[in-house]
Amino acid sequence: MPLSSSQSSEPKKRTDLSISEAVLLEAKALGINLSQSAEVGIRQAITSAKREQWLAENESAINSSNAFVEQSGMPLAQYRYF
């Protein structure tokens, strides 16, 4: 599991983000750390994008494997005891 930003020794880089004023005010009122929250959200978006990219890149192999199982059954299925 990747380290959270508060546990990481990665160097930080300043950047500007544009967010809704209402979201900003509510986050400040609740004491939410904007930088940390943004980093968590961006890390989640990266993970999701990488997953989608991997699925797209491997779609052919996944479909081929699924077709094999549909046609031939699970490999070594006769040895399963559950």
Legacy VTK file of the C-alpha trace (Angstrom):
# vtk DataFile Version 3.0
C-alpha trace
ASCII
DATASET POLYDATA
POINTS 82 float
0.000 0.000 0.000
1.479 3.373 -0.954
2.427 5.744 1.808
0.082 8.602 2.483
1.394 12.066 1.851
1.838 12.661 5.576
4.035 9.542 5.869
5.980 10.092 2.682
9.346 11.792 2.419
8.640 12.780 -1.176
9.463 16.403 -1.942
6.461 18.666 -2.414
5.928 21.077 -5.297
3.703 24.129 -5.061
0.886 24.321 -7.578
-2.315 26.269 -8.105
-5.705 24.578 -8.169
-9.050 26.093 -9.052
-11.933 24.771 -6.966
-15.443 25.885 -6.248
-15.645 28.680 -3.691
-18.412 26.821 -1.836
-16.225 23.706 -1.564
-13.286 25.801 -0.368
-15.332 27.555 2.310
-16.883 24.327 3.576
-13.516 22.559 3.677
-11.955 25.432 5.630
-14.903 25.490 8.036
-14.428 21.781 8.686
-10.667 22.108 9.129
-9.853 19.953 6.107
-6.263 20.097 4.902
-6.694 21.059 1.242
-3.250 19.982 0.061
-3.490 16.588 1.695
-7.057 16.042 0.475
-6.150 17.059 -3.070
-3.157 14.709 -3.068
-5.289 11.802 -1.832
-7.883 12.486 -4.535
-5.263 12.811 -7.263
-3.606 9.554 -6.157
-7.007 7.828 -6.374
-7.549 9.280 -9.851
-4.105 8.027 -10.926
-4.867 4.541 -9.603
-8.204 4.497 -11.423
-6.671 5.766 -14.690
-3.882 3.157 -14.517
-6.465 0.407 -13.921
-8.531 1.529 -16.909
-5.392 1.763 -19.048
-4.290 -1.757 -18.027
-7.748 -3.163 -18.774
-7.769 -1.508 -22.208
-4.246 -2.740 -23.004
-5.112 -6.288 -21.919
-8.684 -6.477 -23.220
-7.776 -8.900 -25.991
-6.006 -11.328 -23.639
-8.815 -11.123 -21.079
-11.454 -11.800 -23.740
-9.411 -14.693 -25.113
-9.045 -16.237 -21.664
-12.744 -15.804 -20.920
-13.666 -17.400 -24.257
-11.393 -20.363 -23.514
-13.010 -20.909 -20.114
-16.511 -20.626 -21.606
-15.652 -23.164 -24.279
-13.448 -25.584 -22.311
-14.267 -24.969 -18.667
-11.854 -24.037 -15.899
-8.383 -25.532 -16.324
-7.742 -28.255 -13.728
-11.371 -28.014 -12.561
-11.435 -31.753 -11.852
-8.889 -31.221 -9.064
-10.948 -28.627 -7.187
-12.582 -29.786 -3.961
-14.652 -26.726 -3.135
LINES 1 83
82 0 1 2 3 4 5 6 7 8 9 10 11 12 13 14 15 16 17 18 19 20 21 22 23 24 25 26 27 28 29 30 31 32 33 34 35 36 37 38 39 40 41 42 43 44 45 46 47 48 49 50 51 52 53 54 55 56 57 58 59 60 61 62 63 64 65 66 67 68 69 70 71 72 73 74 75 76 77 78 79 80 81
